[in-house]
Amino acid sequence: MERLWTPWRMAYIRGEIGGRVADSGCVFCELPARGDDQGNHILARGRHTFVLLNAFPYNPGHLMVAPFRHLGDFGALSADELAESMAFTKTAIRALEESSDAHGFNLGMNLGTIAGAGIADHLHLHLVPRWGGDTNFMPVVGQTKVLPELLAETWERLRPWFEQAETATEAESGARAEIQEVQEEGERG
């Protein structure tokens, strides 16, 4: 029998994330607070949400979109959080189609522990790029996923797409605020 050594997975098995035990806090709250976006694989920050690469990806480019607010109830998301999440998801799909020639995507949320959420108390949307033939004998028989690209390389490849998206998100937020001001003035006057 041949072995594929993946020592970097031991942190996941032990429940350690970024050198800290997962139970000590929320990774979706802690990583953005650290301020090292490249080191923490954060691709983009909006006003309400952010995008980061999954540290234990199913495929290269597996990323997540999460609100900055710590909440586990989908119904509690604001309209702005939902809109920004979808705008970042749209950017991610375009970036992965053009930079990786992805053939399709799995997109979804596991809401609640019983539904498979590893971190149920902080909503996050997974986006997993897919290619024809990306499932082979390794994950099926060997229960091991072989990833051809390091997270730092994926971050470098995708980050330029999100720099453009952050600028657009800021402009949209400003435009929404102006529209709201005009509407409020109209109601008063």
N, C-alpha and C positions, 0 to 999 in steps of 0.2 A: 504494500500500500504506500502511495506517495503522500506527502504532507505539504500543505501550503501554510507557512508560518505567517500569522497576522498578529504580532504582539501589540499593535496599537489598539486592538479590540478589547484588550484586558481592562482598560479604563471603563469601557462600556459595561462589561460583564460585572465589574465590581461596583458599578453605580457611580463612578467618578466622572465628572464632566469638567474639563478645564482645570484639573488639579484639585477640584473641590468635590466633596460628596454631594450627589444630587439632592439628598434630603435636606441639605443645609439652606436651600433657597430655590428660587425659580430661575432656570437658565434663561428664559425669555425676558426676565427682569434684570438679571445680573449682567448678561453679555452687553446689552446696549449701554448700561451704566458704566462699564469699564472704559469706554472711549476709544479702544483700539479696534476700529472697524476691520481693518485688513487682517489683523491677528485673530480676530474672532469670527472672521468670514462673513461679516455683515456687508451686504452688497449695496444697500440703500436705506435711507431714513426719510420718511415723510413726516408730516405733522402728527399723524395718528398711528402709523404703522411702520414696520421695517421689514426688510427682506434679508434672510441669511441662508447660507449653505448648510445643509444637514451634515453634522459632523460624522454621521454613520450612514452614508448614502446607500440607496439601493442601486443607483446608477450615477455616473458623473453628471453633475448639474442638478441633482436632487436638492431642491431648496424649499424654504418655508416662508410664509408671510404671516406676521403676527402683529396684533395691536400692542402698543406700548403699555396700555392699561392691563393690569392683571385681572383677567376674568375668564371664567369657564362656561358662561351661559351665552350661547349664540344670540339669543333674543335680546341680550343687553348691549350688543354692539350698536354704536351710533350709526346714523346714515353716512357720516363722514368716514368712519372707520371702514364700513363696508365698501364704500366707493373707492377709497384709497387702496384697500386690499385688492379689489378687482383691477384697478389701474396698474398696480405693480404686477399682478398675475399676468395681465395682458402683455406688459413689457417683457416679463420673463419668458413667456411662450415665444414671442418674436425673437428675443435674443438667442434662445436655444435652437429655434428653427434655423436661424441664419448663421450662428457660430458653430453649431454642432450637427446640423442637418438632421435634427430629431424628426422621426416619422410620426410620432404621436405622443400623448401625455396621459398620465394618471394624475388626477387632480381631486383632492378631497380632504375631509376633516374626520377625525375620530372623536366624536363628542361623548365624553364619559369613559371611565375606565373599562366598563363592560363592553364598550364598542372598540376597544383597543388603544385608547389614548394612553400613551406613556406618561404624558404630563397633562392630566385632565383639567387642572385648575387654571391653565392659561391657553386659550384658544390659539390654534395655529393651523394654517392651511398648507398641505403638502402639494408640491408639484414635482412629479417624477417624469423626466423625459424617457421616451422609449424608442427603440430601433428594432427593425425586423431582425430576428435572430438573437436578441439580447438575453434571452433565457436559454441557457444551454445545460449541459450535464452538471456543471459545477454547483449551481444553487439547487438543482433538483436532486442529484445524487449525493454530492459532496457537502451540501448545505453550506456552501462558501460562495461568496460573491467576489469576483475578480474585477477590480476597478482600474481602468487603464490611465487614469489621470489623478494627480494629487489635488487636494482641496485648494491649495495655494495657486495652482495652475488654473483651476476652474474659476477661482475668484478673479484672477488677472484677465481671463478671457471674457467674463461676463460684466465686470464692473463698469466698463465704458457705457454699456447700454443703460445702466441705472443712473449714471451721472446725468444723462439727458432726461431721464424720467423724473429725477428729483427736481430739476429746474422746471419742468412742465407742471409738476404737482404744486410747487410753490406759486407759480403763475395762476393756476386754477383756483387755489385757495384765496389768493388776492382778489380774483374776479368774483368769486362767490361772496366774499365779504362786501365788495362794492355793491353787488346786486341787493344783498340784504339791507345795506344802508339806505339805498334808494327806496326799497319797499317800505322800510320803517318810516322814512321821511314822508312817503306818500300816505301812509296810514295816519300820521300825525297832522299832516297838512291838508 
